[in-house]
Amino acid sequence: MKTTHAALAAALAFSFVASGAQAEAPQKKATEKCYGVSLAGQNDCAAGPGTSCAGTSKVDYQGDAWTLVDKGTCTTIKTPKGFGSLTPRA
């Protein structure tokens, strides 16, 4: 009888630990590329002609430089040059 109780307790403990590990796994937030919201040198990547990648935008709010933002927020980000865009702009 002790063996059965011990086996059951061990199985329940393992099940509890396994389910807890899954619940604590961090969830990645959905993001989108948002053009025209980066400050100079703070874009994430691909800032158009004459730039190579992250940190290469030349001016604040460069229209072809993007930054990753939470999905659904890009077009609500207001800058001195207008709102963020989901597509590159001149």
C-alpha positions in Angstrom: 0.0 0.0 0.0 2.8 2.4 0.8 4.4 1.8 -2.6 1.1 2.6 -4.3 0.7 5.9 -2.4 4.3 6.8 -3.0 4.0 6.1 -6.7 0.8 8.1 -6.9 2.4 11.0 -5.0 5.4 11.0 -7.3 3.2 11.0 -10.4 1.1 13.9 -9.1 4.3 15.9 -8.2 5.8 15.3 -11.6 2.5 16.3 -13.3 2.3 19.5 -11.2 5.9 20.5 -12.0 5.5 19.7 -15.7 2.3 21.8 -16.0 3.9 24.6 -14.1 6.9 24.8 -16.4 4.6 25.1 -19.4 2.6 27.9 -17.8 5.7 30.0 -17.0 7.0 29.9 -20.6 7.3 33.5 -21.8 4.9 34.3 -24.7 6.3 36.4 -27.5 4.4 39.5 -28.3 3.2 39.9 -31.9 5.1 42.8 -33.5 5.1 44.7 -36.8 7.5 46.9 -38.8 6.7 50.5 -38.3 8.2 53.0 -40.6 8.9 56.6 -39.9 9.0 56.5 -36.1 12.7 55.9 -35.3 15.1 58.5 -34.2 18.3 58.9 -36.2 20.6 55.9 -35.6 17.9 53.9 -33.7 16.1 52.0 -36.4 16.0 48.2 -36.3 17.1 47.4 -39.8 17.0 48.1 -43.6 16.7 51.9 -43.6 16.7 52.2 -47.4 19.4 53.3 -49.9 22.7 54.3 -48.3 22.1 52.4 -45.1 22.9 48.8 -44.3 21.0 47.8 -41.2 20.2 48.5 -37.5 21.2 51.9 -36.3 22.0 53.4 -39.8 19.1 55.8 -40.3 20.4 59.3 -41.0 17.6 61.5 -39.7 14.8 61.4 -37.1 11.6 59.8 -38.4 13.2 58.7 -41.7 10.3 57.3 -43.8 12.1 54.2 -45.0 13.6 53.2 -41.6 11.6 50.8 -39.5 11.4 49.8 -35.9 9.5 46.8 -34.5 6.5 47.8 -32.4 3.7 45.9 -30.7 1.2 44.7 -33.4 -1.6 47.1 -34.0 0.1 50.2 -32.6 2.2 51.5 -35.5 -0.4 53.8 -37.1 -1.2 55.3 -33.7 2.3 56.4 -33.0 2.5 60.2 -33.6 5.7 61.9 -34.5 6.4 65.5 -35.6 6.3 64.2 -39.2 2.9 62.4 -38.8 1.9 58.9 -37.8 3.8 55.7 -38.2 3.3 53.7 -41.4 3.1 50.0 -42.1 4.9 50.7 -45.5 8.0 52.7 -46.3 7.4 56.3 -47.3 9.5 58.9 -49.1 
